[in-house]
Amino acid sequence: MKKAPLNSENQQIVIKKNITKKSTRSPLFYVGDKYKLMPQLSELFPKNINNYFDVFGGGGSASINTKAKHFYLNDIDTKVMELHHFLMEKSTNIDQFIFDMRFLIQEYGLSHSELGPNIEIEKLKKEFKKTYFAKYNKTGYLKLRSDYNNNKERTELLYLLLIYGFNHMIRFNRKGDFNLPVGNVDWNANVSSALTEYASWVNKNEITLTSLDFEDMIKRNFENNDFIYLDPPYLIRFSEYNKLWNEEHEQRLYQVLDELDNKGVKWGVSNMVNDHQGNHNYILENWMKKYQVYQIKSNYISHFDNTIKDTYDVYITNV
Ligand SMILES: C[S@@+](CC[C@H](N)C(=O)[O-])C[C@H]1O[C@@H](n2cnc3c(N)ncnc32)[C@H](O)[C@@H]1O
């Protein structure tokens, strides 16, 4: 492990070597998920975790790739947690669920590349290099979206919208209707294998789901060897859920972490100090001086020009 100064205060930051271990992807294919970084992060987590609190859980990648006695998975987004509830229920017989979804995909006339090549899509690929699935699926997707918006109890339709929708995202308008356009994606072999791996994790573990604000989630008594992992929205990055986050939240989070540290509760938090557009998180930089900081290598796709940029996340911990 190397040490090098990173910030203006010359705080010593530990740079982790690249780790090439395999990591499991959540079937929610969540924007900003941590699955690629989990091999680096989990190495820095304490060994023998008792209760594990994934406070900003999103798709759950930071839980699926961790070993603990009991998992507490939380996200303020109730729709995300509804999808976890739904997929956990289906995990008792995930093969049946995958099989049933085939009929739904067929009913809406959507492409299903896991089943093999589709001549019409192959033709569209020549003409519409980046939008062939979207062209093929648009009509079926709009019918699916309208059916879901007319009956929001049908979580299986919401899951299908996530699989066929823009960037696998979840977005609702003020009226509470799902409003993302069709994406250039479909149900391929990765979807079924992510569901199978998720089900295997669900069936082997004790998991409690909540949908609370982070502060309420960690207002509790902790036991020995409990560990809290926090992956908040990054103040200096754009994403749908960043609308929920501002400087006040950021400061409140660090205050709560200081209080937990005083009580001897172990935690680790992911974040980013600067990005390629020159944005800088001064609140984070000032606060993290008190703790151990690790540089975590990551690749992000820029929202502005669709290129992949090499950037560094930080992982700050009191372990
Ligand atoms: C960076 S994402 C987490 C990604 C997740 N670790 C994964 O691997 O999929 C941040 C998450 O924080 C959630 N969030 C935003 N504000 C929150 C709050 N006040 N309390 C709890 N969760 C919050 C968002 O809904 C979003 O899912």
The ligand as an SDF file (V2000), in Angstrom:
LIG
                    3D

 27 29  0  0  0  0  0  0  0  0999 V2000
  -24.8610    6.7000   -4.5440 C   0  0  0  0  0  0  0  0  0  0  0  0
  -26.4880    6.0650   -4.3490 S   0  0  0  0  0  0  0  0  0  0  0  0
  -26.1950    4.5550   -3.5000 C   0  0  0  0  0  0  0  0  0  0  0  0
  -25.7920    3.4540   -4.4280 C   0  0  0  0  0  0  0  0  0  0  0  0
  -25.6590    2.1090   -3.7430 C   0  0  0  0  0  0  0  0  0  0  0  0
  -24.5550    2.0660   -2.8040 N   0  0  0  0  0  0  0  0  0  0  0  0
  -25.4930    0.9860   -4.7550 C   0  0  0  0  0  0  0  0  0  0  0  0
  -24.4250    0.3230   -4.7790 O   0  0  0  0  0  0  0  0  0  0  0  0
  -26.4200    0.7630   -5.5550 O   0  0  0  0  0  0  0  0  0  0  0  0
  -27.1400    7.0980   -3.0940 C   0  0  0  0  0  0  0  0  0  0  0  0
  -28.5260    6.7000   -2.5860 C   0  0  0  0  0  0  0  0  0  0  0  0
  -28.8740    7.5250   -1.4760 O   0  0  0  0  0  0  0  0  0  0  0  0
  -30.2920    7.6420   -1.4270 C   0  0  0  0  0  0  0  0  0  0  0  0
  -30.5970    8.7960   -0.5540 N   0  0  0  0  0  0  0  0  0  0  0  0
  -30.6130   10.1180   -0.8680 C   0  0  0  0  0  0  0  0  0  0  0  0
  -30.8920   10.8590    0.2180 N   0  0  0  0  0  0  0  0  0  0  0  0
  -31.0400    9.9990    1.2690 C   0  0  0  0  0  0  0  0  0  0  0  0
  -31.3120   10.1620    2.6600 C   0  0  0  0  0  0  0  0  0  0  0  0
  -31.4950   11.3720    3.1920 N   0  0  0  0  0  0  0  0  0  0  0  0
  -31.3700    9.0550    3.4430 N   0  0  0  0  0  0  0  0  0  0  0  0
  -31.2060    7.8100    2.9150 C   0  0  0  0  0  0  0  0  0  0  0  0
  -30.9530    7.5990    1.5900 N   0  0  0  0  0  0  0  0  0  0  0  0
  -30.8510    8.6720    0.7860 C   0  0  0  0  0  0  0  0  0  0  0  0
  -30.6720    7.8070   -2.8860 C   0  0  0  0  0  0  0  0  0  0  0  0
  -32.0250    7.4390   -3.1010 O   0  0  0  0  0  0  0  0  0  0  0  0
  -29.6740    6.8700   -3.5860 C   0  0  0  0  0  0  0  0  0  0  0  0
  -30.2450    5.6160   -3.8360 O   0  0  0  0  0  0  0  0  0  0  0  0
  1  2  1  0
  2  3  1  0
  2 10  1  0
  3  4  1  0
  4  5  1  0
  5  6  1  0
  5  7  1  0
  7  8  2  0
  7  9  1  0
 10 11  1  0
 11 12  1  0
 11 26  1  0
 12 13  1  0
 13 14  1  0
 13 24  1  0
 14 15  1  0
 14 23  1  0
 15 16  2  0
 16 17  1  0
 17 18  1  0
 17 23  2  0
 18 19  1  0
 18 20  2  0
 20 21  1  0
 21 22  2  0
 22 23  1  0
 24 25  1  0
 24 26  1  0
 26 27  1  0
M  CHG  2   2   1   9  -1
M  END
$$$$
